[in-house]
Amino acid sequence: MEATALHIRLSCSSLASPVMTVLLLLAAEVDFSYSQKADAGFPQVVPNSQQHFQYEPFVVSCEGLEGLTGWIVMKKVKETVQTCATSWSTSQGPCTIENAFLSDTGEYWCEMGGGKKSKTVNITVTAGSVILESPVHPVMEGDAVTLRCRMKPASPNLTADFFKDRHLMESGSAGNLTFTSVSGSNEGLYKCRISGAESPESWLHVRAPDHEDPQALQLSLPLWIGLGVFLFLVTLLLLIGLLRCRKQQTSTNVRDESTTSAYFQTSPFPQTVSRQATVVVPIDATYAMVTKTMMEQGY
């Protein structure tokens, strides 16, 4: 009986294994999608601008990418790849450039052992008097985006001209160009001009909401559909299996009670039901007649 009950318990518990597998796969897919969105903002650049004045500081950081620390900030300048920091021993952690030089112009990205690598961002350091502050990373369609034209030294109330793809768009008295709801048509190459001095050009990237790589989309969509169908079928089988297990366990319990009751009724010996109680079944008594002589009785 014990072996049978154990077999039933194992069979019932094993039914949950496929469901757990599916749930883990779904969780991994959700976590992967969430990680892709969260990691889209790396490497982080402070201030958030593709252009910087010479001798001004900026920071490139990878800390928190994929929830990890110990990333190394790499840069590529004139086809030469090197760490952002001056030495490899101090290369982990944020890369702080106290005084930017023209030689700091290039591509920056995050890197870690095992082939992990983030997307690259472009940073331009200029010795000119005007820069265009534009986001380092792609912006989402529908977001409000402001491009700022800065002059060094700063001068108030100067009119800035903004160009897109080298065509004059408009002039802003505050030195700002604002898109209240940016769209794909706003993507392009921008620069600005103040008092005849022009900034370098920077590309404004605009992406659609929940934009994914086409190949990744082709892979994830069938995966979601397949996991959904599989989860439904496994859940259905699990319910059927649990109902059958419940029936088997109930039937086993009834048989155990019947067997125990019959054993107590037919056995001529005391039977121990538990450690606290003992049920005694009466047995047939045997009687004998004993006769004694008068002398034995004391007469």
N, C-alpha and C positions, 0 to 999 in steps of 0.2 A: 504494500500500500504506500509506504514511504517513497519507494522508487517511482511509482506511478505519479504521485503528487509532484515530485521533483521534476519529472519529465514534463508535466503540464506547465509548471511555473517557468521552466526554461523555454518552452515553446512559445508561451505568451510573451515573455520578455523579449524574445528574439524578434518578435513582430515589430517592435519599436525601432529596430536598427535601421531599416531603410528610411523611415521618416526622419530620424536624426541626421542621416546622411544628406537628405534633400534639404533640410533646414540649414545645415552647415554650408551647403553649396549656395543657397539663397543668401545667407548672411555674408558669405565671402564675396558674392557678386555685388551686394549692396555696399559692403565696405569698400570694394574696389572702385565702384562708381563714386562714392563719397570721397575717397582718397584722391581720385583724379581731379575732382572739382576743387578740393582743398589745396592740392599741390599746384594748381594752376598759377598761384601767386608767387611762385618761387623761381629764381632767387628774388628776395626782397631788396629793393633799392630805396635808400633814404637820403635825401628827399626823393619822392616818386617822380622822377623826371629822366628822360633819355639824354638831356643835355645839361652840362654843368660848366660853370666858369672855371677857368684855370685858377689855381691856388685856393679854390674853395673845397671844403670837405664833402665826402659822401661815403655811405656805408653799403656794402653788399653782404647780405646775410642769407644763410641756408638753414639756420637752426629751426627745428620743428618740421622740416620737410619729411613726410611719411612718419611723423611722430618720433624721429630719430635725432640724435645729436652726433657731433663728430664729422659733419660734412666739411669738405674742403672746397673753398671758392677758387675756381680756375678762371683764367682769362686767356684770350687769344689776341695778340697784338702783332699786326704785320706778319701773319702766318707763323708766329712763334707762340707756342702754348706753354704756359707756366702758371705757378700758383699766384694767387692775388697777393698773398703775404710775401714779405721779402725773403723768408726762409721756410723750408719744409717743416721744421720743428715747431713753428708758430702758425702753421697754415690752417689748423682746425679752428672752427668758430667764425664769427663775423669778420669780414675784411674791412677795416677802417682806413680810408685814404684821407689823411689830414690835409694835405695840399695836393690837389689834383694837377697833373701835368698832361701835356698833349699826348705823351706816351701812354697814358692810361685809357685812351680811346680804344675801344675794341669790344669783343664779345665776352660775356661773363656767364658762368653756369656753376651748378653744384655737382660735386662728384664724391663718390665713396667707393671703398673696396668692394669687389664682387661685380663690377661693371655698372653700378647704379649711377645714373646721370640724369640731371634735370634738363628742362628746356633752356635755351640761351636767351639772353637779353643784350641789346646793343646800347652802349653808353658812349656819348660823344663829349669830349672836353675841348672847349674852344678858347682861344686867346682873344676872341672878338669881344665887342661890347654889348651884344644882344644875343639872348638865347630864347628858345621856345620851350616852355615847360609842358610836356605832353606825357601821358601815362606810359609806364615802362611795359606793362602787360596789356593784352587785348581787353577791350571793354565790351560789355554786354549790350546787345540791342535793347533800346528802351531806357537805358541809363542816362542820367544827366552827366555830361562831360564838359569840362572847361579847359581850354588851352590858354596859357598865359604868356604874354610877351614881356620879358624882363630886360632892362637895360642897366648896365654898370658903368658909372655910378647911377643909382636910381634917381629918376627925375619925375616929379608928379605932373599929372595932366598932359601926358604926351599921347598923341594919337598913334595907334599901331595898325599897320596894314597886315592882313592875313592872306596867305596864298595857299591854294590847294592845287597840287599837280602843276605848280608854277603859273597858275592863273589867279589874278586878284579876286578875292571873294568879297571882302568888306573891310571897313575900318572901324576900330573900336576905341572910343575915347578913354576907356579905363584900362586898355591894354589886354582885354580878355575877349575870347571867342567862345561862346557857350552854346552847346547843343542840349536843349531841354529833354529831348528824347532821341538819342543817337540811333542811326540806322546804317544799314550796309552801304548806302549811297554816300555816307560821310567818310568812308574809309579812303585813305589816300596819303599822299606825301605833302606835309605841311611845313611852312616856314612863316616868319613874320619879319616886319621891318619897322624900325623907329628912327625917324630923322635921317633916313637914307642908309642906315646901318642895318644889315640883314643878319638873321640867325642862320645856323645850319638847318638842313632839312631833316625831318623825322617822320617816320611812317606811323599813322594812327591805324591800329588793327581793331576791327569790329567783328564780333562773332555773334551768331544766332544763339538764343537761349537753348541750354542743354545741347550745345553743339558737340558732336562726337566725330571722331575720325570715321570715314565711310567704311573702312575695313573692320574697325572695332564694332560699328553698328551692325554690320552684317553678321558678326560673330555673336554679339550679345542678344540680338532679337530672337534668333532661333533657340538660343540657350534659355532665355526667359520662357518662351512658349513650351519648350521641351520640359523644363523643370516644373512649370505649372501643371501640365498634363500628367507628368509622372507623380507629382505630389497628390493630385486628385485621386489617381488610381491607387496609390499606396495607402492613402487615408481610407479609401473605401475598403480595401483589403484588410486594413488594420481593424476597422470597426467589425467586419464580419468575423475576423479571427478572435477578437475579444469576446464577441457574443458566444462563439463556439467554446472558447476557454471557460467562460462563465458557466455554460451548461455542463461541461465536463467536470468542473470543480464541484458544482452542485450535485451532480450524479455520484461523484466519488464520495462526497460527504454522506449522502444518503446510504450508500452501500456500506460505508464504515460503521454508521450507526446501527444498521440492521444486523451486521455481522457481530458487533459487540453485544447487542441485546440478546441475540440467539445464543451466544456463547455463555452469557451469564445464566440464562434459563436452563440450559442442559448440563452445566457443570455441577458435580456434587461437592465441590470444594469452595472454600471462601475465595472470593475474587477481589483483588485490590483495584478500585476504580481510580483513586487518586492517592496522594500522600496523606490526605486528611480523613478520608472516609473509606470504610470497608463494608462491603455488602456480604452477609452470610446467608447462604441458602440452607435451610434445614435438611437433614438427611434422615433416613429411616433408622429408628432405634431398635436395638436387639435386647430382648428380655430373657432372663434365666431364673429358674426356681431352685432355691438352695434349701435343703432340709438338714436339720440338726437333731441329734439324739437328745434325750432328756438330760443325760449327764453333762452334755456339752452346754445344755441350757442352765445347769446349776441346780437341778432338782435332785 
